[in-house]
Amino acid sequence: MLKKKVTLFAAIGLCAAGIAAGVSAATLVQKVQSEIRPDFTIVIDGEVKTFKNAQGETVYPMLYEGTTYLPVRAIGEIMGKTVYWYEADKRIELKDEQTTVTDADVIVPGNSGGSSGASSTIAPQADEITLDRAKEIALERAGLDADEVTFTKARLDIDDGVREYDIEFYKDSTEYSAEIAAADGNIRSWDVDRHDVYPTQNTSGAADDIGLDRAKEIALERAGLTASDVTFTEAKPDYDDGRYVYDIEFRQDRTEYSAEILASDGTITSWDVDND
């Protein structure tokens, strides 16, 4: 079969046309019939390119009324940019941040307040292991099953340019922490911390314990934000220097907030704001 080749310049032009059409037709949604063309080959600087979606499946150019279109992920790969999808206002952005519609690298939920107050999470790329697989790897290292433990942190993050999963969980009085490479599942760090007694998560707000929900509220009040503005990345009970505390972390856009709050009266003993 004769394959049609699309050069880099043509591909970029077609991509731009596709994005422009989406913007100009923002108020009008139409269903159209197009052709998926696996016989079209994208060639960039003499190298044939194959594009994949977030599930690792190959995606092909589409032909509609004589114009060839590429998926947004393909555009991002060609331009070396990260794809963001803002659910609230149906907006796509291509940015220079190096992280990874479902073919967006970062999906911003619709209840996050739109583009100005949205929380961002990093999604795994097509060639990376999933969060569930990272949790399985950590559990296998600990010799435990998921129903035996309580997870307190499970997220994809970037540390010194390396994409890795931060996994924390505990069983009884033992806490396990792992950093797992997203690329291949290798455990980059492993820590086991045994407490005399590991606190339980009190959500009822007993007299001597404000409860996890109240601790989260206190942290949000300090930041001047609401729960719908942020994504919580950690919320767990802990002991620090013999004191029962709650460790709270959450993100808004590229800003991360961290708080340590006394369980007894809600005093914030530690507060940190980190702008990535």
C-alpha positions in Angstrom: 0.0 0.0 0.0 1.3 3.4 -0.9 1.6 5.6 2.2 1.1 9.4 2.1 3.8 11.3 3.9 3.3 14.5 5.8 6.4 16.6 6.5 7.1 18.5 9.7 6.1 21.9 8.2 2.8 20.5 6.9 2.1 18.7 10.2 2.6 21.8 12.3 0.4 23.8 9.9 -2.3 21.2 10.1 -2.1 21.1 13.9 -2.4 24.8 14.2 -5.4 24.7 11.9 -7.1 22.1 14.1 -6.6 24.2 17.3 -7.8 27.4 15.6 -10.9 25.6 14.5 -11.6 24.5 18.0 -11.2 28.0 19.4 -13.3 29.8 16.8 -16.1 27.2 17.1 -16.2 27.3 20.9 -19.9 28.1 21.1 -20.8 25.5 18.4 -20.4 21.8 18.8 -20.9 19.7 15.7 -20.6 16.0 14.9 -18.7 15.3 11.6 -17.6 12.3 9.8 -13.9 11.9 9.2 -11.5 9.2 8.1 -8.8 7.6 10.3 -5.8 7.2 8.0 -3.3 4.6 9.2 -1.8 4.8 5.7 -0.6 8.4 6.3 2.9 8.6 7.6 4.2 11.6 9.7 7.9 12.3 8.9 9.9 14.7 11.0 13.4 15.5 9.9 13.5 12.3 8.0 12.3 10.2 10.9 8.9 8.4 10.8 6.9 9.2 13.9 4.3 7.0 15.6 1.9 8.7 18.1 0.2 7.1 21.1 -2.7 8.0 23.4 -2.6 7.9 27.3 -3.4 4.2 27.2 -0.4 3.4 25.0 -2.6 2.7 21.9 -1.3 4.0 18.5 -3.3 6.9 17.1 -3.4 8.0 13.4 -4.0 11.2 11.5 -7.6 12.0 10.5 -8.7 13.3 7.2 -11.7 15.7 7.1 -12.8 17.5 4.0 -9.4 17.4 2.5 -7.5 18.6 5.6 -5.4 16.3 7.8 -5.6 16.6 11.6 -3.4 15.2 14.3 -4.3 14.5 18.0 -3.4 17.1 20.5 -0.9 14.7 22.1 0.9 14.5 18.8 1.1 18.3 18.6 2.6 18.4 22.0 5.2 15.7 21.1 6.1 17.6 17.9 6.5 20.9 19.7 8.1 19.5 22.9 5.3 20.9 25.1 3.0 19.6 27.9 -0.7 19.3 27.1 -3.1 20.7 29.7 -6.9 20.2 29.6 -9.1 22.6 31.6 -12.5 20.8 32.0 -14.4 23.8 33.4 -14.0 26.0 30.2 -13.1 23.2 27.7 -9.7 24.8 27.1 -6.5 23.2 25.9 -3.1 24.7 26.6 0.3 23.6 25.4 3.0 24.7 27.8 6.8 24.3 28.3 6.5 22.5 31.6 8.0 19.0 31.4 5.4 16.6 32.8 2.8 14.2 30.7 -9.9 15.1 26.3 -7.6 11.7 28.0 -4.6 12.5 25.9 -3.7 15.5 28.0 -0.6 15.4 30.2 -2.4 17.3 33.0 -6.1 17.3 33.5 -7.6 20.1 35.6 -11.0 19.1 37.1 -14.2 21.1 36.3 -14.8 22.0 39.9 -11.5 23.7 40.3 -12.6 27.2 39.4 -11.4 27.3 35.8 -8.1 28.4 34.5 -7.3 30.9 37.2 -7.9 28.8 40.3 -7.4 25.3 39.0 -5.6 22.5 40.7 -3.2 20.4 38.6 -2.3 16.8 38.8 0.3 14.9 36.7 -0.9 12.0 34.6 1.3 9.1 33.6 2.6 9.1 30.1 1.9 6.3 27.7 5.2 4.5 28.3 5.0 4.8 32.2 3.5 2.5 34.8 0.2 3.5 36.3 -0.4 4.6 39.9 -2.1 1.3 40.7 0.9 -0.6 39.5 3.2 1.6 41.6 1.0 0.8 44.7 1.3 -2.9 43.9 5.0 -2.7 43.6 5.3 -1.0 47.0 2.9 -3.6 48.6 5.0 -6.4 47.1 8.1 -4.9 48.7 6.3 -4.8 52.0 4.9 -8.3 51.7 1.4 -6.9 52.3 -2.0 -6.8 50.5 -4.0 -3.7 49.8 -6.8 -4.7 52.3 -4.2 -4.9 55.1 -3.0 -1.3 54.8 -4.2 2.3 54.8 -2.7 4.5 52.1 -1.9 8.1 53.2 -0.1 9.3 50.0 -0.2 8.0 46.4 0.7 10.5 43.6 2.9 11.0 40.6 5.5 13.8 41.2 8.7 15.1 39.7 11.8 15.1 41.8 15.0 16.6 40.4 13.6 16.1 36.9 12.7 12.4 37.5 9.1 11.4 37.3 8.3 9.2 40.2 5.4 7.9 42.4 5.4 8.9 46.0 3.7 6.0 47.9 3.0 5.9 51.7 0.8 3.6 53.7 0.7 2.1 57.1 -0.3 -1.1 58.9 -0.8 -1.1 62.7 2.1 0.8 64.0 4.4 0.6 61.0 4.6 3.2 58.2 6.0 2.4 54.7 7.3 5.0 52.3 8.5 4.4 48.7 9.6 6.5 45.7 9.0 4.5 42.5 10.3 5.5 39.1 7.4 6.0 36.7 9.5 4.9 33.7 10.2 1.3 34.8 8.8 0.7 38.3 12.2 0.6 40.0 12.1 1.5 43.7 14.3 4.6 44.1 13.9 4.8 47.8 12.3 2.7 50.6 11.7 3.5 54.2 10.0 1.6 57.0 9.2 3.6 60.2 7.8 1.8 63.3 5.9 3.8 65.8 5.0 2.7 69.3 1.4 3.5 68.4 0.2 4.7 65.0 -2.7 7.1 65.4 -6.0 6.4 63.8 -7.8 8.9 61.6 -10.5 10.4 63.8 -13.2 12.1 61.7 -15.7 12.5 64.6 -13.8 15.3 66.3 -13.5 13.9 69.8 -12.8 16.2 72.7 -9.0 15.6 72.6 -8.8 15.4 68.8 -10.0 17.9 66.2 -10.3 15.2 63.5 -8.8 15.0 60.1 -11.6 16.9 58.4 -11.2 19.9 60.7 -7.4 19.8 60.3 -7.9 20.1 56.5 -10.3 23.0 57.0 -7.8 24.8 59.2 -5.1 24.4 56.6 -7.4 25.7 53.9 -8.4 28.7 56.0 -4.7 29.5 56.5 -4.2 29.4 52.7 -7.3 31.4 52.0 -8.7 28.7 49.8 -11.6 26.3 49.7 -11.6 22.5 49.1 -12.9 23.0 45.5 -9.8 25.2 44.7 -7.2 22.5 45.6 -6.1 18.9 45.2 -5.1 17.2 48.5 -2.0 15.1 48.0 -1.5 14.1 51.7 -3.8 14.1 54.7 -2.8 11.8 57.5 -2.3 11.5 61.3 1.2 11.2 62.6 3.4 11.6 65.7 6.1 14.3 65.8 8.3 14.6 68.9 5.7 12.7 70.9 2.8 15.0 69.7 -0.2 13.7 67.8 -0.5 15.8 64.7 -2.1 15.9 61.2 0.1 16.2 58.1 -1.8 18.1 55.4 -0.6 18.8 51.9 -2.5 20.2 48.9 -1.9 22.0 45.6 -3.4 24.8 43.6 -2.0 25.3 40.2 1.8 25.1 40.7 1.7 26.1 44.4 2.0 23.4 47.1 0.9 24.0 50.7 2.1 21.9 53.6 0.9 22.1 57.2 1.5 20.2 60.4 -1.5 20.7 62.8 -1.8 19.7 66.4 -4.6 17.1 66.8 -5.4 18.4 70.3 -6.4 22.0 69.5 -5.7 22.7 65.8 -2.6 24.8 66.3 -0.5 25.0 63.1 3.0 24.0 64.2 4.5 24.1 60.7 3.5 25.9 57.5 5.2 25.9 54.1 4.3 27.3 50.7 6.3 26.1 47.7 5.9 27.6 44.2 7.3 25.1 41.7 
